[in-house]
């Protein structure tokens, strides 16, 4: 009986100590000064507009929420998250406090696929979901889509092309401009070669570009890159070319 009571007493003491230690640690952490902020940008290897330095600048300019130098109890993680998500290039922000008086922020960025400069005056970037990202003065080395483009066409057809280019590095580097005609036919301007490439619609992109790649490999080395002014892969089963006029 005494042994059981002793064990219960020791367990009670341990519980009291753990509660005290937890409360003491939390109080010490709350009264500590924030010594620094660590910001991580997910998918930072992809071209984007958000860097840790840019996120830090946004927080410094956001009206007194910058954590460094504040008491940890006065640091609002929610306010930091809201300030960062307010930027059109940030999809998600998670902020939390860590030991040693530091604040950590992890950002998920919205990655631009294309820049759209339409005839109607629209000028914006398009992300992987087909969502508009206002340019806000940022510049990225991406294919530019011009011509007769409204936002519905951009969010569907152009987004499909942008995702295809992103998934295929060769074509992502090769295609410099996307031009949309009045009839909504899509034309591509490459970086290498002085041709216009007609693809018609964003359907069957895999097959169209496979045909184009086969043409690049088998025909272009024989005739030269400047023999044709137009290459048409509108129909997935054929490649039609127009010779350049002398």
DAKA-V131856 format. One record per residue. N is the residue number from 1. RES is the residue in one small letter. PHI is phi in radians with two decimals (none if undefined). NEAR is the number of other ideal C-beta (glycine too) atoms within 12 Angstrom. Layout:
((N RES PHI NEAR) (N RES PHI NEAR))
//
This chain:
((1 x none 7) (2 x -1.10 8) (3 x -1.12 9) (4 x -1.12 10) (5 x -1.11 11) (6 x -1.12 12) (7 x -1.14 13) (8 x -1.14 14) (9 x -1.12 14) (10 x -1.14 14) (11 x -1.14 14) (12 x -1.12 14) (13 x -1.08 14) (14 x -1.11 14) (15 x -1.11 14) (16 x -1.05 14) (17 x -1.13 14) (18 x -1.13 14) (19 x -1.11 14) (20 x -1.09 14) (21 x -1.11 14) (22 x -1.12 14) (23 x -1.11 14) (24 x -1.10 14) (25 x -1.13 16) (26 x -1.08 17) (27 x -1.11 15) (28 x -1.13 18) (29 x -1.15 24) (30 x -1.14 19) (31 x -1.53 16) (32 x -1.23 26) (33 x -1.59 21) (34 x -1.18 32) (35 x -1.60 21) (36 x 3.13 23) (37 x -2.26 34) (38 x -2.00 24) (39 x -2.08 34) (40 x -2.06 23) (41 x -1.87 32) (42 x -1.20 23) (43 x 0.99 24) (44 x -1.22 21) (45 x -1.32 10) (46 x -1.50 24) (47 x -1.09 29) (48 x -2.67 33) (49 x -1.89 34) (50 x -1.88 39) (51 x -2.11 23) (52 x -1.09 23) (53 x -1.15 15) (54 x -1.18 24) (55 x -1.11 40) (56 x -1.08 27) (57 x -1.11 17) (58 x -1.05 33) (59 x -1.17 37) (60 x -1.11 20) (61 x -1.63 16) (62 x -1.76 22) (63 x 1.21 14) (64 x 1.49 16) (65 x -1.71 28) (66 x -1.07 28) (67 x -1.38 37) (68 x -1.10 23) (69 x 1.64 18) (70 x -1.55 26) (71 x -1.14 20) (72 x -1.05 31) (73 x -1.20 19) (74 x -1.63 21) (75 x -1.41 35) (76 x -1.79 25) (77 x -1.13 27) (78 x -1.13 16) (79 x -1.14 24) (80 x -1.13 38) (81 x -1.08 30) (82 x -1.13 20) (83 x -1.12 29) (84 x -1.34 39) (85 x -1.18 26) (86 x -1.16 21) (87 x -1.40 32) (88 x -1.13 26) (89 x -1.74 38) (90 x -1.91 36) (91 x -1.49 29) (92 x -2.64 21) (93 x -2.36 33) (94 x -2.18 23) (95 x -2.15 33) (96 x -2.70 22) (97 x -1.59 31) (98 x -2.13 22) (99 x -1.16 15) (100 x 1.43 16) (101 x 1.20 26) (102 x -2.18 23) (103 x -2.04 39) (104 x -2.07 27) (105 x -2.24 38) (106 x -2.06 29) (107 x -1.95 36) (108 x -1.90 27) (109 x -1.58 36) (110 x -1.58 34) (111 x -1.60 31) (112 x -1.28 42) (113 x -1.74 39) (114 x -2.49 44) (115 x -1.83 34) (116 x -1.93 43) (117 x -2.24 26) (118 x -1.45 27) (119 x -1.11 18) (120 x -1.42 17) (121 x 1.73 11) (122 x -1.10 25) (123 x -2.50 24) (124 x -2.78 33) (125 x -1.79 40) (126 x -2.03 44) (127 x -1.67 37) (128 x -1.15 28) (129 x -1.62 19) (130 x 1.40 28) (131 x -1.59 24) (132 x -1.27 30) (133 x -2.14 36) (134 x -1.04 21) (135 x -1.17 23) (136 x 0.91 20) (137 x 1.46 11) (138 x -1.39 24) (139 x -2.26 14) (140 x -2.27 26) (141 x -1.46 17) (142 x -2.26 35) (143 x -1.07 35) (144 x -1.89 32) (145 x -1.77 43) (146 x -2.24 28) (147 x 1.84 29) (148 x -1.52 24) (149 x -2.20 36) (150 x -1.83 21) (151 x -1.26 20) (152 x -1.18 15) (153 x -1.10 30) (154 x -1.08 40) (155 x -1.24 28) (156 x -1.88 22) (157 x -1.14 33) (158 x -1.18 47) (159 x -1.11 33) (160 x -1.10 31) (161 x -1.15 44) (162 x -1.07 39) (163 x -1.15 27) (164 x -1.11 33) (165 x -1.08 35) (166 x -1.05 27) (167 x -1.43 18) (168 x -2.25 21) (169 x -0.95 13) (170 x -1.04 20) (171 x -1.25 31) (172 x -1.09 25) (173 x -1.36 17) (174 x -1.38 23) (175 x -1.53 37) (176 x -1.74 28) (177 x -2.50 26) (178 x -2.09 43) (179 x -1.98 31) (180 x -1.89 34) (181 x -1.38 20) (182 x -1.08 11) (183 x -1.51 14) (184 x 1.24 22) (185 x -1.25 23) (186 x -1.83 40) (187 x -2.21 32) (188 x -2.04 41) (189 x -2.02 27) (190 x -1.48 30) (191 x -1.33 20) (192 x -1.93 17) (193 x 1.78 28) (194 x -1.79 19) (195 x -2.25 35) (196 x -1.78 27) (197 x -1.85 41) (198 x -1.63 31) (199 x -2.01 41) (200 x 1.31 25) (201 x -2.14 25) (202 x -1.55 31) (203 x -1.40 19) (204 x 0.90 20) (205 x -1.07 31) (206 x -1.01 21) (207 x -1.23 20) (208 x -1.06 34) (209 x -1.32 31) (210 x -1.13 21) (211 x -1.10 28) (212 x -1.14 38) (213 x -1.12 22) (214 x -1.08 17) (215 x -1.13 28) (216 x -1.03 28) (217 x -1.37 14) (218 x -1.69 13) (219 x -1.74 21) (220 x -0.99 24) (221 x -1.10 11) (222 x -1.48 12) (223 x -1.82 18) (224 x 1.65 14) (225 x -1.37 20) (226 x -1.95 15) (227 x -1.22 22) (228 x -1.92 29) (229 x -1.65 20) (230 x -2.44 25) (231 x -2.21 37) (232 x -2.01 27) (233 x -2.06 35) (234 x -0.96 28) (235 x -1.62 17) (236 x -1.05 20) (237 x -1.77 12) (238 x -2.70 17) (239 x -2.15 31) (240 x -2.00 19) (241 x -2.11 25) (242 x -2.04 16) (243 x -1.21 15) (244 x -1.25 18) (245 x -1.25 9) (246 x -1.35 6))
//
